[in-house]
């Protein structure tokens, strides 16, 4: 019985995260997930905002814009434009967020080093 309660709790947490992502206009699509590295393609709706967050479960990660006019905020720095192809390096535990300033859908790749 306790396993089913734990599974229900995990499912509820997953549904809550997905609802919050949808609200922000943010959709992560997994590319690879191995012991040393994880990569996702981030899809952003027009004018979407990925709220400030941090990753404590990785050593570092790279944020690489693919399309649209994106802006990134890292740490306490002011938001900066994130041109397509520019690589942003973010260390473990650093608060960061990004947004799509465009009326077109946008995308980026995030590569996490575990």
C-alpha positions in Angstrom: 0.0 0.0 0.0 2.8 2.5 0.8 4.3 2.0 -2.6 1.1 3.0 -4.3 0.8 6.1 -2.1 4.4 7.0 -3.0 3.7 6.4 -6.7 0.6 8.6 -6.5 2.6 11.3 -4.8 5.3 11.2 -7.5 2.6 11.3 -10.2 1.0 14.3 -8.5 4.4 16.1 -8.3 5.0 15.4 -12.0 1.6 16.7 -12.9 2.2 19.9 -10.9 5.5 20.5 -12.6 4.0 20.0 -16.0 1.1 22.4 -15.2 3.6 25.1 -14.0 5.7 24.6 -17.2 2.6 24.9 -19.4 1.6 28.1 -17.5 5.1 29.6 -18.2 4.9 28.5 -21.9 7.9 26.3 -21.4 8.2 22.7 -22.7 11.4 20.6 -22.1 11.9 17.7 -24.5 14.5 15.2 -23.5 17.4 14.4 -26.0 19.8 12.3 -23.9 20.1 11.3 -20.3 23.2 9.4 -19.3 25.2 9.1 -16.1 27.5 12.0 -17.0 25.3 14.3 -19.1 21.7 15.2 -19.8 20.5 17.4 -22.7 17.1 18.8 -23.4 15.5 20.9 -26.1 13.6 23.8 -24.5 10.5 24.9 -26.5 9.2 28.3 -25.6 5.9 29.8 -26.7 5.8 33.4 -27.9 6.5 35.8 -25.1 7.0 32.9 -22.7 9.0 33.3 -19.5 10.9 30.5 -17.7 11.0 31.7 -14.1 14.2 32.1 -12.2 15.3 28.6 -10.9 18.5 26.8 -10.2 19.9 23.3 -10.6 21.6 21.8 -7.5 21.8 18.3 -9.0 24.4 19.1 -11.7 28.0 20.4 -11.8 27.2 23.0 -14.5 25.2 23.4 -17.7 25.2 25.2 -21.0 22.3 27.2 -22.4 22.4 27.6 -26.2 19.6 29.5 -28.0 18.4 28.0 -31.3 15.7 30.4 -32.4 13.7 33.5 -31.7 14.8 36.6 -29.7 15.7 35.1 -26.3 16.9 36.8 -23.2 18.7 35.2 -20.3 19.3 36.2 -16.7 22.2 34.5 -14.8 22.8 35.1 -11.1 22.3 38.7 -10.0 23.2 40.1 -13.4 20.7 42.1 -15.4 18.9 40.2 -18.3 21.0 40.1 -21.5 20.0 39.3 -25.1 20.8 35.7 -26.0 21.6 35.5 -29.7 21.1 32.3 -31.6 24.2 30.1 -31.2 25.7 32.0 -28.2 26.7 29.6 -25.4 26.0 30.6 -21.8 27.8 28.7 -19.0 25.9 28.3 -15.7 27.5 26.7 -12.6 25.7 24.5 -10.0 23.2 26.4 -7.9 23.3 29.6 -9.9 19.8 31.2 -10.2 18.9 31.8 -13.8 15.9 32.2 -16.1 15.1 33.0 -19.7 12.4 34.4 -21.8 11.2 34.6 -25.4 10.8 38.2 -26.3 9.5 37.3 -29.7 6.0 36.8 -31.0 7.3 33.6 -32.7 8.0 30.3 -30.9 11.6 29.9 -29.6 13.9 27.1 -28.7 17.2 26.4 -26.9 19.3 23.5 -26.0 20.4 22.9 -22.4 23.3 20.5 -21.7 23.7 19.5 -18.1 27.0 18.1 -16.8 26.3 15.8 -13.8 
